[in-house]
Amino acid sequence: MEKHIRSTARKFIALAFAIFFAFGAMPAAFAEGDTQRDLTNVLTDLDVDMSLKQTNGTTVPIIVDNEKDPSFNETLVSGSTIIFGITWNLEEENFYGQVKEGDYFTIDLPADHFTFRDTTLNTPLVYNGETLGHWGVQNNKIHFTLTDTGAQKRYIRGHFNASGTLKAASSGDIVIEVGGVTLPPVPVKPSTPSTPDPDVDFPAENYIPSPQKPLSKTGSTYTGSETITWNLAVNFDNLLTAAVHSNPAITPLKNAVIEDTLEKDQTIQSVSIQSMLYRPRNESGELSRQWGATINLKTQFTALSQGADESLDAFKARVKGYGAPAYGVSADQKYLVISLDDVPGNGVKLADDDAALRAKLKSSNSNLTDAELDTMVKSWGTGGIAGGEAVGYYITIQAKTGRAYEQYSNTATLTTTDNVPIESGKSVILEDLDGGIEAGEPHSVRLEKRSAEDGTLLENAAFQLEVQRDGVFVPYVPTDGGEPVRATGADGMVEFKKLGSGTYRFVETAAAPGYDKDSVAYSPETFTISTEDTEGVVVTATNLPLTDKPPVDPIELTGRVSLKKVDQADPQKTLENAAFRLYERQPDGTALYYKDANNGLPLWSANPDEAQTFTTDAQGMITVDHLLLGTYYFEEVTPPEGYRLSTTALAFTLDENDIETGKSVVFENTKTETPPADPENPEPPKTPETPEPPETPKAPAAQKPAVHKTEGPIAAGANPKTGIADISSAVTLLLILAGGSAGIIGLKKRR
């Protein structure tokens, strides 16, 4: 039994440690991956214009820059086309150096009151010949996605135009919201009354149609679309005659066949076969040019597919000779053939009977009056001239394009056995979405180092760039991948790229050999990059040659530090094989680690993985030369064998007094504690004695605090006071579980 309890206790402890490490791993597990970032919440300067697009193509402003245009006093009618113009901005402070290819933003469109058609999302936005992003409209949102080129800019701003169709079921003011911007109320009204006027039997009596053809074709698309809609009207000349049901009789089309081949990169996505009927102008059945109703007939046609080994000619012949109404689309989705047989006379009915026809007409258009319904049933029902069969067909082809061409043309052919073939063609021009973009280019600054005496270009002069922050110049942390301190080459040049907006200056850290560092002069002394600048900056730095002064040894301009590693309890005992990293802090708190040396000058990196490791020798010593005057930190990364790792960094400052003699610092370590007793056989707890009155406490030797001050980078998620990760909840759970297991063992021993 005792063995079982011990086993249970061990399991509890193991579980506690598992939970502890699970909590510790949580931040890494939930860290943001390399995914696309949504920039919607950092969009600024969102301004919206609204304009009414009239039938003649002109526009009338309704809203300008989020405010109502005082000259607009109309009421918008349902079905009107409204153009939304939206300007936007991604400012440098939220953009430059913080975005990448694939990052995106969306702008919500007012779908409650408008219908927006989906477009391609691949419309490019181009600035100075470079594509900075792609955009389009999908699911009532404007979508914009950055390209890699766009992500390199300092900022971007632009505009979009999106077209919507107003939908208003009732009259009154509507409040429109675009991308979180609420616009002033706009008055709207329905396009037609919800119920027909009872005093008007034939509302379309004055709309006389134009002459029709046996075959006519139209094509349409909309801005930004990848699709074209091709419409074929078949036998609509006879449709006008057949509507007047008494006479004259109509002559049917014999063995009518429709063929259509799509050009270029078009492919057939869908086909619909319908009969479209116009509203009658009077009781006699004469037709107007207004739409009355649409009836789907596709289900009465047999769909045929091209076989895998069947040629196109054989497929055409099979559809044409099918012997009943049929249609087929070729395997490559480029060719459509429809066998109509006789029209009318092929058995394709508008409805099963007159009652069903009346119901279909009313379902298609609820605004038809009773008088119109009576006349339409009389014209197209079983008592009409065609006996209830379809006289005219309205065929719609939805074609998808690759948008590789601006203009697409299409010609359809109607063939019959009693007439020569009839062709009808149409062209459609695809329009791109209307949008624009501009950007701020990332700047560069180039310094030319010259002799003030004769203008000679000088090499081996070192410079650091500083940027002004809150009125004070501080070291600039490069974003172009280069080092903070750069030396001129044989061309006398140093360059810093990808600079953001701000005021900068150069600081010479080492003069060219034979030149006086104190004589350096800059032109200009400072320079400012703004969002409006389009070119880089060139700075000239000059120095006078040294005259009677001996050349200055670079070591005299720097300091040296020597670190001695010792046992805290016995400072005379030096410790070897302790490894350290050396770093300095920037004014913004960023740590720069000693990486390497170039011509005696240290090289620094913000990446701790690139830091050079200094290891104490047999005398416990480390020496680092050529450090510019300032404050630095030694950070222990590997302790000597048998010693604890110090979690605090040792700070030291090099000043003018250390140029010749150098700085000496001591870093102490404490030995590791004696291992704890065997957990399998723990000693029973002792009853505590009554404590004596406390004396002034003295820290035990083993707990003596290190003499150096806590410094160094704190890990992400660490407690800002202690530098230790905040795992208080996990530790609490660990103590509860461990306490429970100890209670189980104690209970067994008392038994």
Secondary structure, 3 states (H helix, E strand, C coil): CHHHHHHHHHHHHHHHHHHHHHHHHHHHHCCCCCCCCECHHHCEEEEEEEEEECCCCCEEEEEECCEECCCCCCCEECCCEEEEEEEEEECHHHCCCCCCCCCEEEEECCCCCEECCCCCCCEEEEECCEEEEEEEEECCEEEEEECHHHHCCCEEEEEEEEEEEECCCCCEEECCEECCEECCCEEEECCCCCCCCCCCCCCCCCCCCCCCCCEEEEEECCCCCCEEEEEEEECHHHHHHHHCCCCCCCCCEEEEEEEEECCCCCEEEEEEEEEEEEEECCCCCCEEEEEEEEEECHHHCEEEECCCCCCHHHHHHHHHCCCCCEEEECCCCCEEEEEEEEECCCCCECCCCHHHHHHHHHHHCCCCCHHHHHHHHHHHCCCCCCCCECCCEEEEEEEECCCCCCEEEEEEEEECCCCCCEEEEEEEECCCCCEEEEEECCEEEEEEEEECCCCCECCCCEEEEEEEECCEEEECCCCCCCCCEEECCCCCEEEEEEECCEEEEEEEEECCCCECHHHCEEECCCEEECCCCCCCEEEEEEECECCCCCCCCHHHHEEEEEEEEEECCCCCCECCCCEEEEEEECCCCCEEEEEEEECCEEEEECCHHHCCCEECCCCCEEEEEEEECEEEEEEEEECCCCECCCCCCEEEEECCCHHHHCEEEEEEECECCCCCCCCCCCCCCCCCCCCCCCCCCCCCHHHCCCCCCCCCCCCCCECCCCCCECCHHHHHHHHHHHHHHHHHHHHHHHC
